[in-house]
Every structure is written in C-alpha cells, then in structure tokens.
Amino acid sequence: DKGAYPYYMLKEIDEQAVVARNIAGHYYDEDGNLQGIPCAVTDAIEEADRLYIVAAGTSYHAGLVGKRYFEQWAKIPTEVHIASEFAYDQPMLSEKPFFIFLSQSGETADSREVLDNVKKQGFPALTLANVMNSTLTREADFALPVLAGPEIAVASTKAYTAQVLVQAILAAALGNPGFDLKAELAKVAVEIQAITDEKETFKKIAEDALVGQHSAFYIGRGLDAAVALEAALKLKEISYIQTEGFAAGELKHGTISLIEDKTPVFALLTQSKTAGLLRGEVAQVAARGANTIVFASENLAKEGDAFVLPQVNELLMPLLAVIPAQLIAYYATLARGLDVDRPRNLAKSVTVQ
Ligand code: F6R
C-alpha cells in the first residue's frame, strides 16, 4: 500500500533511512558486534583468492560500489560482472573463486544462468537478495537478506542502497574498515533522511534542468563514476531522457562532442583524490555551453554547487550521492506526465534471458 504517496517510487525513496537502520539492527547486536553472518559464509570467502560479483542493472551498479569494500577492507581482489555477459563469455577465473550474486528479486534469469554454470563447475556461491526464498537464494550455497522490504516500483531505489549497505557490512565482517562502521552507518541513516527532506530542491532542479531536454549526463570519478551509472539508469528508465553515466575522464575521449547549449551535466563530487580533476571537467563542459549541476560533499563543496551532500566517510558517500539522483529521476518523470512506477517496456523482475 502506498498510503499517502502518489507513487511507490517516492515512498521507497523515503524508506531508505529506515531501511539503513533496519539493516544495522539486523547485522549488529546491542554491543556493536556483527551478527547474522554465519561463520560458514566468512570461512568459505576466506578460503577464496578472488570474489566475483555477478548481477544485472541496478544490482550490478551496487556491486561496483561493493567491490571497493571487499578490496579495501577485506583485501580480497574483486571483479564485478554483468550476468548476461558472464553467462556466455565466462572470463578466465582465479584458482579459488567465490561468487556473490546480488539481486533484488532473486529471480533474474541472467543471474540464474550464471549460478547454474558456476554450480556445475563446483564453485561456492552466496546470494544477497531482497526477496528471500527466491530461486537465487535457494540454489546458492549461502544466502543473506538485503532487508529493503517489498519494492514495488519498477525503478529500484531502496534495494540499491540496501545492497550497498549489506556488502559494506559483509566486507567489515571479513576485514577491517579502519573506522567504526556501525556508528558511521547510523550517521548515514540520519543524512539520507536529511536529503530526502529536501524534495523541493530536487523537484526544482529536475524541472529547471530536464523538462524539454532530450539528453543528459552524469559524470564522476572513482566511486562517483559507479554512482553516475546508477543515476543515469534511474533517470533514463523512467523519464525516457537519454542519459549517459560515465567516468568523467572519458569525456575528452569522445563524449564531450555531444555537449550542446544547455545540455544538463550532473557531476557527483565526493571523492577527494579526484575532486580537482573533476572540477576541471565540469569547467570544460560548462565552457561548451552545458548546464552543469554539481552535487558535492561538504568537504569538497564550492560556491555555486547545486546541492551540498552531508559528509560521511568517503567510501560510504555513494549511499548519499544516489539519493538526489533518485529524486531528480522521480520529479523529471512526474513533470513529463509519465507513470513513474510503471515505465513502458519494463517488468519488475526479468525472468527471461
Ligand atoms: C532498474 C532495475 C533493474 C534491476 C535488474 C536486476 O531500476 O530495477 O535494472 O536492478 O533487472 O534485477 P534484480 O536485482 O531483481 O536481479
């Protein structure tokens, strides 16, 4: 039931702060110790020499973020693969691979095909799914819940943040983030709430920048490039505005020729190592007429940025940076008079290859 909300998508965007708290409540005990991840899971992963995250669409984008946690905190080399590609072009694997399937529905046919293949090869697999007791959770060796609660809108929102959160927690169980993850996640929940409270800001940005436009761009570097992919998918799949999300350094290798007068270019700027380079790229597209809209974290923000994202640990910034993109997709779609929850040609769960 969507209650007072006009669309499920808006309700699900708003639920993300509560989802973050529920996930922390499930995976941490009162003393701040991790719980709910069986030793069998961590033991099996510790035996592996490489993780292979396999997923589709938004879940694939969540995997691109999760990779950083497994590599930086757990020190396990991690690859992220698109299920429909991996299924028919399996890359050369390490000696002891461990597979992680990410899925909201647990029913995605492309991911199921890969799980079937890797099981035949005798490799261990864990599914992180929102719908437990789904095919992917039943058929993998291990399964952990993503705990986003039912997601009805076709465009995935809270399942993405939940998948990022659960991957962070799993990586913390395998290694050491070097800071108090539980405390930082509590802060993330508060700040997600603070951003979702700014709806009018994002409604105005969406209406000013996107109504009447036929294309748009999201750029970023590092983790922001991963979020840019998800931000672009969200906007294009429901508003039908052709949107590309990509690594900002690639602009000069081709895409910058697409920039016209008023082309909306959203820049996600939350990673200090590359902030200077990204500022340069924003200036380059602005000089060619782009309408640049910068979402920067507090530590990196400058006069003229469209919105300042509250500061949390940089590796957790994707959890905040994605929220404006979700709201902008929502309001742009609403302004164009389209059905936010049911974009054309799409189904919630893709059970065919
Ligand atoms: C986009 C979206 C899809 C799904 C994809 C995988 O908003 O929802 O891209 O992420 O179809 O679905 P799951 O996660 O159910 O395997």
Boltz pocket constraint, residues with backbone or C-beta under 6 A from the ligand:
constraints:
  - pocket:
      binder: B
      contacts: [[A, 56], [A, 57], [A, 58], [A, 59], [A, 60], [A, 102], [A, 103], [A, 104], [A, 105], [A, 106], [A, 107], [A, 108], [A, 111], [A, 154], [A, 155], [A, 156], [A, 157], [A, 233], [A, 234], [A, 237], [A, 347], [A, 348], [A, 349], [A, 350]]
      max_distance: 6.0
